[in-house]
Amino acid sequence: MSVLLSDVIEVLDAAYPPALAHDWDSVGLVCGDPSEPVTSVTIAVDATAAVVDEVPEGGLLLAHHPLLLRGVDTVAASTAKGSLIHRLIRSRRSLFTAHTNADAALPGVSDALADALGLVVQDVLAPAESRSGLDKWVVFVPAEDAERVRVSLFAAGAGQIGDYSCCSWSSSGTGQFLPREGADPAIGTVGTLEHVTEDRVEVIAPSAVRARVLAALRAAHPYEEPAFDVFALAPLPSGVGIGRICALPEPESLSAFVARVRGRLPATSWGVRAAGDPEALISRVAVCGGAGDSLLDTVARTDAQVYVTADLRHHPADEHRRKFGTALVDVAHWASEYPWCGQAAALLTTRFGAELPVRVSTVRTDPWNIEEGHH
């Protein structure tokens, strides 16, 4: 029985949920028919012409970096990227991208980088917050009317928690109010301070139904002016996100750690650059596959003694070193993300086994290809 492209997409979307992708990103299927069989999977950081050449007819190219991202308004075969799309489609080859969703997933790009460096992942560097989208409603209502208000709130969509409905919490207390001239109180008289036994009723509801819950509350509450509070619930850490905080199995000097990085990542003309005291003892490491200087301030708030990432620019690195003691290790962007290819390959091989040949491309798609002294 052949493996369909849709079967592979299902596995990739489960491992690297599209919802984790940044708003500006473009992830998922670029070309290909999900209903057709896929003969193989080739995995690479970039969809370059050399990589496309390696993909067998009917195969899938799984790339980390999007081929089509910003300002794309044509895939004409006369354009560099359009010609690749045409080549793929003509031979029933497919292209699928997992980018910032693979960065944030658990395990993801930075987990693969940490594993390649022999590090033990302990935490997320920049956790992604779960989108709460929930309100907590706190309503104060006379005890004898509390059940009617609860039922009305539930009917409006409040009180749903996971697989449970009609969820609420109540406690009793004493409310007081002074009806003033012009008021039409349901309880008490104008000019007299009233004390009423009331229930405090708490429920949660999706913020999307806020207007409906408010209407239900006003309709069921006996007071002319109901007393209530609405709190937008804060998002909570989700266990996923960009970058990782790791530990070395045994402390080592910064110079030894830099040698570790150089020896364990694929060689590039970029090489490995580092800033810090070579003799400083390292035990806690922050890593971020891909461009990571936007997280320098985040790293400074951790206990990491060194930060491994790519594409560190002169001024952000200089400013960071002036302010903080964290050492920096800068590697080629491609090299920092290449270990993910092996992670994705293992994922698909575990799921499909011999039914679907999976290979990691050996093409170095790092755009920097000339080293000083080499021709």
N, C-alpha and C positions, 0 to 999 in steps of 0.2 A: 504494500500500500504506500503510495507516494505521499510525501509531506507537502502540504499546501503552504503558500506564502502566508496565508492568514494564520496558520498554526504557529509559524515562527514569530509573526508579529504579536500574537497573543502572549508568547513567552517573554518577548522583549519588553512589551508594555507592562507586564507584571513585575519584571525585574527593575525596569527603569520607567516608572510611571510618568506619562506625558504631563500630568498636572504639576510635577516638580520642576518643569522647565521654566526659565525666566520668561517674562512677558515678551521680551524682544527676540526670543530665540525661535528657531524653526526646526521642529523635530518630527520624526515619523517617516511615513512612506513618501518618497520623492517621485519614484516611478515604479511601475510594476502592477500586476493584477493579482489582488489577494486570493482570487478564486483559482489561480493556476498553480501547478506544482512548482516547487523550487528544487533544483538539482544539487545545489551546494551553497555554502556560505563562505565568503572571504571577508576577513575583518581587517580594517585599517583605520588609522587616525584620520586620513584625508582621502577623498575621492579624486585622485589625480589620474592622468591618462595612463601612466605606467601601472597603477593599481588596477584600473579598469581592464587593462590588457590581460591581467592575471585571472579575471573572473570568467569561469567557463560559461558557455551558452546555457541559458536557463537558470543561471546562478544568481544569488543575492550578494550584493556588496553592502556590508554593514559598516558605516563610517561614523566616526565620532564627530567630526566637524561638518556642519551643513555645507552642502555644495551651493545651495541657493538660499541666501539670507537677506542681505540688504539691497534695496533698490533694484530688484530683479523685475524687469518688465518684458523680457523676451528669452526664449530658449531656442532661438534660431540656430541652425546648424553652422551658421557663419560666425557664431560667437564661441569663445573657448569653452565655456561651461555648457552652452547649448549643444555643441558637437558631442560632448560626453553623454548627455541625455539621449541624443539621437542614437548614438552607438549602442547604448544600453537597451533601448526599446527595440531596436531592429533585431537584436539577438535574444529577445525575451529575458534579458537580464534586469534585475531590480536594484533599487538603491533605497536604503533605509538609514536614517540618522538618529542617533541617541547622543545628545550633547549635554546641555546643562541639567537635563533630567538624569543622565548617567553620572554627572558630577555630584549631584545631591543625593542620589540613591544610596541605600545601604544593603549590600556593599556597592561601592561606586568607584569612580576614577581615583580618588585619593586613597581609598582602601587598597586598591591595586598598587599604587605607588608605595604606600607604606609597607606592603608585603614584599615588594621587590627590594626594598631597603632593609628588610629584616627587622622592622619595627612592630611593636605591639600597639594596636589601636585601642585607645581608652575613652575618647570622647569626640564629639563633633566640634570643629573649630567655630563655624558660623552656622548655628542651627537654623533650619527653616521653621518658621512658625506655622502651626496648623491654623487654617482659616476658621475661626470660631463661628462668626455669623450668628451668634446667639445673644439674646437679651435675658436678663433676670428681671422679672416683674415682682415687686413687693407691694402688696395691696393691704390696706388697713380697712377692715369692714366689721360691722357689728356681728357678734358671734352667731346670732340666729340667721344671718343672711350669708354667712361664709360659704355654705355648701352651694347655694345658687350661683354665687360669683365664680366658684371653682368650676362648676359644670359649664358655665358660659365661656370661661377662659379655655377650657379643654376643647370645646366645640370650635373655637376660633383657631386652634392649632397649637396651643400652649400645652406644656406638660409631657412632651415626648422626649425620652432619654433612651437612645438606642432602641432596643426591642420592647421597651416599656412605655405605656401611655398612662394618662391621668396621674402624673407624678406631681406632688406638691409637698410643701412643708408648712406647718402652722404652729403658732404659739399664741398665747393669750396675754393681754395687757389692758391698760386703760388709756383711752384716747380722750383728749379734751379739746373743746372749741367754744368760741363765743360768737354766736350769730349776731351780725351787725345790721343796721338799718338797710333794708332792701333785700335781705336774705329771705329764703323760703325754706327753712330747715325741715328735714324729714323727722328729726328728733330734736326736742327742745323748743325754746322760744327766743325771739329776738331780745338781746340785752341780757340774757342769763347765761352764765358760764356752765357748760354741760360736761359731765364726765360719763363716758360710755365704755362698757366692757367690749373690747374689740379683739378680733383675731388678726394676726399678721400672717398673711398668706403669701408664700413664695412659689413661683413657677418659672420655668424657662420657656422661651419660645424663639423660633427663628426671627432674626431681625427683619427678614423679608415680609413677615406678616404683622409687623408692628401696628400698622393702621387698623387691621382687622381685630387684633387683640384689644387695642384701645377702645374701639367701638363696642366690643363685647363687654368690656369692663364697665363702661359708662351705662350700657343698657341694663346690666344686672345689678349694679350697685345702688343701694337705696338713697345714698346721699346726693344732695344737689351738687356738691363739689367733693368728689371722692379724693381721699388721700392715697397717693401711690408714688413709687419710685421706679425708674427704669434704668438698669445698669447694662451697658454693652460689655459683654464678657471678653476679657483679654484672650488673645490666642496663646496656646501653650506650645512648648517645645515638642517637636514631632519625632525626634530621634534620627532625623535625616538633615542634610544640609551640606554646605560647601566646606571642604577641608577637614582635617582630622588632627587631634592631639594624640601623640603617641609616646611610648616609652622605649628606650633602648634596653635590650636584655641585660647589658652591663654598661656602666658609664665608660666613656672614652673621650679622648681629647678631641677638640674641634678639628684639628688636622687629620686625625685618624678617621673621624666621621666623614670629612670631605673625601677622603680616599675611598671610604665605603660607598659613598654616592657615585663617585666616578667609576668604581669597579662594577657596580650592580646595575647601572642604567646603560642603555645602548650608547655607543660613542657617537658624537656629533662634532661638527666643526666649531660649534658654540662652546663645547667643553663644559666644565664645571667651574664657576666662579664663587668665591666666598669672601665674606667680610666679618672680621672678629678676631679675637685673641686665639692664636693657634693652639695654645696650651690650655685653654679653658676646658673644664670638664663638662661633658654633655651627657644628660640622662633623659631630658624631656624634649621632644621634637614636635614642631607643628609642620604639617605638610599640606600643600594644595596643588593638585595637578592642574597644569595650565597657568594662565596669567594670574598672578596672585598679589600684586602690590596694592590692590584695593583693600586687602585684608591686613595690611601692616599694623594699623591701629588695633584691630581685633587681636592680633597675635600679641601685641604689647600688653594686653589685659589678661593674658594667660601666664602660666608659669613655665612656658616653653623657653628653652635656652638657645634654640636655633630654629630657623624657619626655612624650609625647603620648598621652593616654588620656581616659576619660570617668568621670564619677561620683566624682571625687576628693572625699573628705570633709574637713571642716575640720581635725580633730585629726590624722589621718594625714598630711595635707599639711603642716601646721604642724610636726609632729615631724620629717618628712623634711627640710624646709628648715632646721631648726635643726641637724641632724646632718651634712647632706651639701650639696654645692654644685650638685647637679643641678637645673636649672630645670624647672618644671612647666607644662604646657599642658593645660587641662581643657576638653573640648568636650562637646556633647550626646551622650548614648549613641547615639541613633538616627543622628546625623550621622556618628559614627565607624564605624558598621557599614553605612551605606547604600552605600558604594562596592562592597561585596561583591556587591550585587545585579547590578551590571554584570559582575563577574567570572563569576558563575553564568550570566548570560545568554549571555555569550560562549562559555562551555563548551558549553551546549546548542545554540547556533546552529552552532558548529563541527561538532558531531556530527550534527545532524539537518537543518541547512540549511532549505530551503523546505518540507520535509515538516512542520515543526512551528513555527508562529508563537510567538515568544518576546518578551515585553516586560517592562520594569521599571516597576512602578507608580510614578506620580508623587505619590501620596498621601503627605503628611508624617505619619507615624504617631508622631512625637515627641509624648508626652502633654502637653508644655508648649506652650501655644498663645497666650498673651497676653504681649505685651511692654509694658514701661513706656512710657506715652505713646501706645500704640496701642489701638484699640477695634475 
